[in-house]
Amino acid sequence: MVPYVSIAIADNEHDNISELSREGVFRINIGVSKETFGNLFPDGAVEWDYAVLNQFLPHPHYAAQHYVCILNPEGARADCM
């Protein structure tokens, strides 16, 4: 059910693509509507750097379920949380 939000604070054996083992790095995962997801990411052919900070990205594992994520949001991106 959207909206749904979770926080990942560490890598594990199933998910290390965001490099959460870096000091102080965490990822916020957000379930959004299909429409919102499509507006944020209209081009499905982009290769994403899932370790970049403060940028909304399709979730590395759950994009098909319309999840987005952001590592260490700051400024205006943190304000919208």
C-alpha positions in Angstrom: 0.0 0.0 0.0 1.4 3.4 -0.9 2.8 5.5 0.4 5.2 3.2 2.2 8.6 4.3 3.6 11.4 2.3 5.1 15.1 3.1 5.9 18.0 0.9 5.1 21.1 1.5 7.3 23.4 -1.3 6.3 24.4 -3.6 3.4 23.4 -7.3 3.6 23.9 -10.4 1.6 21.0 -9.5 -0.7 21.6 -5.8 -1.1 24.9 -4.0 -1.3 24.4 -1.9 -4.4 24.0 1.4 -2.5 27.2 0.9 -0.6 25.6 1.5 2.7 28.7 0.3 4.5 30.1 3.9 4.0 30.2 5.8 7.3 26.9 7.6 7.9 25.2 6.5 4.7 21.6 5.4 4.7 18.9 4.9 2.1 15.2 5.9 2.4 12.9 3.7 0.3 9.6 5.1 -0.7 6.6 3.4 -2.4 4.9 5.8 -4.8 2.1 5.6 -7.3 2.7 4.3 -10.8 2.0 7.8 -12.1 4.5 9.5 -9.8 7.1 6.9 -10.6 6.6 7.5 -14.3 6.8 11.2 -13.9 10.1 10.9 -12.0 11.7 8.4 -14.3 10.2 8.6 -17.8 13.2 7.1 -19.5 13.6 3.4 -18.5 16.9 3.0 -20.4 19.0 5.0 -17.9 21.9 3.3 -16.1 21.8 4.5 -12.5 24.6 5.0 -10.0 22.8 3.6 -6.9 25.6 4.9 -4.6 25.1 8.6 -5.4 24.0 10.7 -2.5 21.0 13.1 -2.4 19.4 12.1 -5.7 16.0 10.4 -6.2 16.5 7.1 -8.0 14.4 4.1 -8.9 14.9 1.5 -6.2 17.6 -0.9 -7.2 15.5 -4.0 -6.5 11.8 -2.8 -6.3 11.5 -0.3 -9.1 9.0 -2.6 -10.8 6.8 -2.1 -7.8 7.2 1.7 -8.1 9.6 2.2 -5.3 12.0 5.1 -5.3 15.0 5.7 -3.0 17.4 8.4 -2.0 20.7 8.2 0.0 21.3 10.8 2.6 18.8 13.4 1.5 19.8 17.0 2.1 18.4 20.5 1.6 15.1 20.7 -0.4 15.1 16.9 -1.0 15.1 16.4 2.8 12.4 19.0 3.3 10.0 17.0 1.1 10.4 13.9 3.3 
